[in-house]
Amino acid sequence: MVILGKIIALTISILTLRQLWLANRKTKLEIKKLELEIKKLRRGG
């Protein structure tokens, strides 16, 4: 029973880390997009 609890806890932490990683990747992509928009605006659109 204790082993099962540890496995569940491990699974939850892995899924949480994965969610954080995906959110981080999405944020980086959005920042890149914004930087490109700013460059376009500076060039005069």
Summary of the structure (lengths in Angstrom):
residues: 45
radius of gyration: 19.5
end to end distance: 62.6
largest distance: 65.0
contacts: 82
relative contact order: 0.08
helix: 93%
strand: 0%
